[in-house]
Amino acid sequence: MFWLYMRGIFGFLTNIFWFWGVGMLPLGEAISIISMVPIWVSIFAFIFLREELGIKKAASTLIGFLGVLCISNTEFLMFNIGFKY
């Protein structure tokens, strides 16, 4: 019963911090991060559930991840060193 309560508490805190963190981001970055959920699901399903990840699914996951990186205006990317717009 203790673990059930702990699961509920951590689930509640996760949702609170998720929405607080996404609310602090600019709208474009928040939407691009939220739309990455299927990419993370396929990666974690491959790692933890031993799902089969074919060449098409791996390529589409990689292309989707790179697309989100290009869309979002992140400071840690190497593309925007030297200028600020």
Backbone as a printed PyTorch tensor [residue, N CA C, xyz], in Angstrom:
tensor([[[  0.8140,  -1.1850,   0.0000],
         [  0.0000,   0.0000,   0.0000],
         [  0.8700,   1.2660,   0.0000]],

        [[  2.0170,   1.1710,   0.6680],
         [  2.9360,   2.3050,   0.7120],
         [  3.3870,   2.6920,  -0.6820]],

        [[  3.7070,   1.6890,  -1.5080],
         [  4.2050,   1.9790,  -2.8610],
         [  3.1100,   2.5910,  -3.7350]],

        [[  1.8730,   2.2480,  -3.4630],
         [  0.7750,   2.8450,  -4.2090],
         [  0.6590,   4.3390,  -3.9000]],

        [[  0.8030,   4.7020,  -2.6450],
         [  0.7900,   6.1120,  -2.2700],
         [  1.9870,   6.8500,  -2.8430]],

        [[  3.1520,   6.2160,  -2.7960],
         [  4.3510,   6.8490,  -3.3510],
         [  4.2020,   7.0680,  -4.8530]],

        [[  3.6060,   6.1040,  -5.5320],
         [  3.3780,   6.2550,  -6.9670],
         [  2.4450,   7.4290,  -7.2460]],

        [[  1.4000,   7.5640,  -6.4580],
         [  0.4880,   8.6830,  -6.6310],
         [  1.1450,  10.0240,  -6.3480]],

        [[  1.9610,  10.0810,  -5.3100],
         [  2.6400,  11.3340,  -4.9660],
         [  3.6270,  11.7240,  -6.0460]],

        [[  4.4390,  10.7620,  -6.4930],
         [  5.4190,  11.0770,  -7.5310],
         [  4.7590,  11.3920,  -8.8690]],

        [[  3.6490,  10.7310,  -9.1740],
         [  2.9220,  11.0510, -10.3970],
         [  2.3530,  12.4610, -10.3530]],

        [[  1.8300,  12.8520,  -9.2010],
         [  1.3000,  14.1980,  -9.0330],
         [  2.4190,  15.2380,  -9.1750]],

        [[  3.5350,  15.0100,  -8.5030],
         [  4.6550,  15.9510,  -8.5770],
         [  5.2360,  16.0240,  -9.9860]],

        [[  5.2830,  14.8910, -10.6800],
         [  5.7790,  14.8890, -12.0550],
         [  4.9030,  15.7560, -12.9430]],

        [[  3.5900,  15.6140, -12.8220],
         [  2.6890,  16.4360, -13.6290],
         [  2.8040,  17.9130, -13.2890]],

        [[  2.9100,  18.2400, -12.0150],
         [  3.0400,  19.6420, -11.6130],
         [  4.3120,  20.2460, -12.1980]],

        [[  5.4460,  19.5640, -12.0270],
         [  6.7100,  20.1020, -12.5280],
         [  6.7830,  20.1040, -14.0410]],

        [[  6.1360,  19.1270, -14.7060],
         [  6.1210,  19.1030, -16.1630],
         [  5.3890,  20.3320, -16.7070]],

        [[  4.1980,  20.5870, -16.2090],
         [  3.4360,  21.7220, -16.7150],
         [  4.0630,  23.0480, -16.3080]],

        [[  4.6960,  23.0990, -15.1460],
         [  5.3890,  24.3210, -14.7440],
         [  6.5900,  24.5740, -15.6540]],

        [[  7.3570,  23.5250, -15.9520],
         [  8.5310,  23.6770, -16.8210],
         [  8.1610,  24.0330, -18.2450]],

        [[  7.1360,  23.3910, -18.7810],
         [  6.7020,  23.6970, -20.1400],
         [  6.1070,  25.0990, -20.1980]],

        [[  5.4500,  25.5240, -19.1200],
         [  4.8830,  26.8680, -19.0810],
         [  5.9400,  27.9590, -19.0550]],

        [[  7.1430,  27.6470, -18.6080],
         [  8.2190,  28.6270, -18.5550],
         [  8.9310,  28.7830, -19.9020]],

        [[  8.7350,  27.8400, -20.8090],
         [  9.3930,  27.8860, -22.1080],
         [  8.6120,  28.7630, -23.0860]],

        [[  9.2900,  29.2390, -24.1250],
         [  8.5390,  29.8820, -25.2100],
         [  7.6150,  28.8650, -25.8900]],

        [[  6.5630,  29.3550, -26.5100],
         [  5.5200,  28.4830, -27.0460],
         [  6.0450,  27.5070, -28.0940]],

        [[  6.9050,  27.9720, -28.9920],
         [  7.4230,  27.0910, -30.0430],
         [  8.2460,  25.9450, -29.4910]],

        [[  9.0980,  26.2250, -28.5230],
         [  9.9010,  25.1710, -27.9160],
         [  9.0440,  24.2080, -27.1170]],

        [[  8.0450,  24.7220, -26.4200],
         [  7.1690,  23.8610, -25.6280],
         [  6.4100,  22.8880, -26.5240]],

        [[  5.8960,  23.3610, -27.6340],
         [  5.1470,  22.4830, -28.5360],
         [  6.0740,  21.4670, -29.2000]],

        [[  7.2900,  21.8780, -29.5450],
         [  8.2070,  20.9130, -30.1580],
         [  8.6370,  19.8510, -29.1560]],

        [[  8.7870,  20.2150, -27.8760],
         [  9.1400,  19.2120, -26.8680],
         [  7.9660,  18.2830, -26.6010]],

        [[  6.7620,  18.8360, -26.5330],
         [  5.5840,  17.9940, -26.2980],
         [  5.3600,  17.0400, -27.4650]],

        [[  5.6650,  17.4820, -28.6810],
         [  5.4630,  16.6010, -29.8330],
         [  6.5510,  15.5430, -29.9560]],

        [[  7.5530,  15.5650, -29.0850],
         [  8.5890,  14.5350, -29.0930],
         [  8.2020,  13.2830, -28.3240]],

        [[  7.0350,  13.2690, -27.7040],
         [  6.6280,  12.1310, -26.8760],
         [  6.6330,  10.8110, -27.6590]],

        [[  6.1090,  10.7290, -28.8940],
         [  6.1880,   9.4560, -29.6180],
         [  7.6240,   9.0160, -29.9170]],

        [[  8.5130,   9.9680, -30.1100],
         [  9.9200,   9.6120, -30.3490],
         [ 10.5080,   8.9680, -29.1010]],

        [[ 10.2620,   9.5720, -27.9350],
         [ 10.7800,   9.0050, -26.6940],
         [ 10.1350,   7.6660, -26.3770]],

        [[  8.8700,   7.5020, -26.7060],
         [  8.2000,   6.2190, -26.4570],
         [  8.8480,   5.1130, -27.2730]],

        [[  9.1620,   5.3800, -28.5370],
         [  9.7940,   4.3380, -29.3530],
         [ 11.2100,   4.0360, -28.8660]],

        [[ 11.9430,   5.0460, -28.4060],
         [ 13.2970,   4.8070, -27.8910],
         [ 13.2480,   4.0020, -26.5950]],

        [[ 12.3750,   4.3990, -25.6620],
         [ 12.2960,   3.6870, -24.3890],
         [ 11.6890,   2.2970, -24.5470]],

        [[ 10.7910,   2.1030, -25.5100],
         [ 10.2510,   0.7660, -25.7670],
         [ 11.3410,  -0.1520, -26.2950]],

        [[ 12.2420,   0.3830, -27.0910],
         [ 13.3590,  -0.4150, -27.5790],
         [ 14.3040,  -0.7790, -26.4410]],

        [[ 14.5670,   0.1670, -25.5510],
         [ 15.5300,  -0.0710, -24.4750],
         [ 14.9490,  -0.9670, -23.3820]],

        [[ 13.7770,  -0.6180, -22.8730],
         [ 13.2510,  -1.3000, -21.6950],
         [ 12.3500,  -2.4840, -22.0110]],

        [[ 11.5860,  -2.4150, -23.0740],
         [ 10.6330,  -3.4830, -23.3920],
         [ 11.1400,  -4.4360, -24.4550]],

        [[ 12.3380,  -4.1770, -24.9580],
         [ 12.9680,  -5.0120, -25.9980],
         [ 12.1050,  -5.1110, -27.2560]],

        [[ 11.4460,  -4.0100, -27.5950],
         [ 10.6690,  -3.9570, -28.8290],
         [ 11.6220,  -3.9860, -30.0190]],

        [[ 11.1460,  -4.5470, -31.1060],
         [ 11.9620,  -4.5870, -32.3170],
         [ 11.9420,  -3.2110, -32.9780]],

        [[ 13.1200,  -2.7090, -33.2760],
         [ 13.2500,  -1.3990, -33.9110],
         [ 13.8820,  -1.6370, -35.2790]],

        [[ 13.0220,  -1.6430, -36.2980],
         [ 13.5060,  -1.8810, -37.6490],
         [ 14.2340,  -0.6700, -38.2000]],

        [[ 14.7650,  -0.8270, -39.3920],
         [ 15.5410,   0.2490, -40.0050],
         [ 14.6490,   1.4420, -40.3390]],

        [[ 13.4030,   1.1930, -40.7540],
         [ 12.4950,   2.2960, -41.0680],
         [ 12.1000,   3.0750, -39.8170]],

        [[ 11.8020,   2.3440, -38.7410],
         [ 11.4090,   3.0210, -37.5120],
         [ 12.6010,   3.7550, -36.8870]],

        [[ 13.7830,   3.1810, -36.9630],
         [ 14.9740,   3.8440, -36.4300],
         [ 15.2950,   5.1030, -37.2240]],

        [[ 15.1690,   5.0180, -38.5460],
         [ 15.4480,   6.1960, -39.3810],
         [ 14.4170,   7.2920, -39.1480]],

        [[ 13.1550,   6.9100, -39.0300],
         [ 12.1250,   7.9310, -38.7910],
         [ 12.2610,   8.5480, -37.4050]],

        [[ 12.6850,   7.7650, -36.4220],
         [ 12.9200,   8.3090, -35.0890],
         [ 14.0760,   9.2930, -35.1050]],

        [[ 15.1430,   8.9500, -35.7830],
         [ 16.2980,   9.8450, -35.8700],
         [ 15.9630,  11.1220, -36.6420]],

        [[ 15.2460,  10.9800, -37.7420],
         [ 14.8580,  12.1620, -38.5270],
         [ 13.9130,  13.0520, -37.7210]],

        [[ 12.9820,  12.4490, -36.9880],
         [ 12.0810,  13.2320, -36.1500],
         [ 12.8200,  13.9580, -35.0420]],

        [[ 13.7870,  13.2910, -34.4220],
         [ 14.5700,  13.9250, -33.3630],
         [ 15.3960,  15.0850, -33.9110]],

        [[ 16.0130,  14.8890, -35.0690],
         [ 16.7890,  15.9740, -35.6760],
         [ 15.8850,  17.1220, -36.1230]],

        [[ 14.6890,  16.8060, -36.5680],
         [ 13.7380,  17.8490, -36.9480],
         [ 13.3170,  18.7060, -35.7660]],

        [[ 13.0940,  18.0680, -34.6250],
         [ 12.7300,  18.8270, -33.4350],
         [ 13.9010,  19.6960, -32.9900]],

        [[ 15.1150,  19.1930, -33.0950],
         [ 16.2780,  20.0020, -32.7440],
         [ 16.4380,  21.2010, -33.6650]],

        [[ 16.1190,  21.0220, -34.9380],
         [ 16.2250,  22.1460, -35.8670],
         [ 15.1180,  23.1730, -35.6430]],

        [[ 13.9350,  22.7240, -35.2800],
         [ 12.8120,  23.6280, -35.0800],
         [ 12.9740,  24.4370, -33.8020]],

        [[ 13.3800,  23.7600, -32.7420],
         [ 13.4540,  24.4630, -31.4580],
         [ 14.6610,  25.3890, -31.4380]],

        [[ 14.5200,  26.4990, -30.7780],
         [ 15.5730,  27.5110, -30.7030],
         [ 16.3740,  27.2790, -29.4220]],

        [[ 17.1650,  26.2390, -29.4040],
         [ 17.9060,  25.9000, -28.2020],
         [ 19.2550,  26.5910, -28.1850]],

        [[ 19.6970,  26.9560, -27.0070],
         [ 20.9570,  27.6670, -26.8430],
         [ 22.1610,  26.7370, -26.9170]],

        [[ 21.9720,  25.4450, -26.6520],
         [ 23.1170,  24.5510, -26.5770],
         [ 23.5230,  23.9690, -27.9230]],

        [[ 22.7920,  24.2820, -28.9850],
         [ 23.1800,  23.7750, -30.2950],
         [ 24.3710,  24.5450, -30.8390]],

        [[ 25.1420,  23.9130, -31.6800],
         [ 26.3200,  24.5490, -32.2560],
         [ 25.9680,  25.4910, -33.3920]],

        [[ 24.7120,  25.4970, -33.8360],
         [ 24.3360,  26.2740, -35.0060],
         [ 24.3080,  27.7730, -34.7410]],

        [[ 24.0310,  28.1890, -33.5250],
         [ 23.8760,  29.6140, -33.2750],
         [ 24.9750,  30.1720, -32.3840]],

        [[ 26.1820,  29.7270, -32.5920],
         [ 27.3200,  30.3080, -31.8770],
         [ 27.7680,  31.5520, -32.6230]],

        [[ 27.9670,  32.6320, -31.9180],
         [ 28.5020,  33.8290, -32.5240],
         [ 27.4890,  34.8890, -32.8680]],

        [[ 26.2370,  34.5480, -32.9040],
         [ 25.2370,  35.5740, -33.1580],
         [ 23.9910,  35.2850, -32.3610]],

        [[ 23.2900,  36.3160, -32.0670],
         [ 22.0620,  36.2010, -31.3090],
         [ 20.9720,  36.9420, -32.0630]],

        [[ 19.8850,  36.3060, -32.3920],
         [ 18.8230,  36.9710, -33.1340],
         [ 17.6020,  37.1620, -32.2850]]])
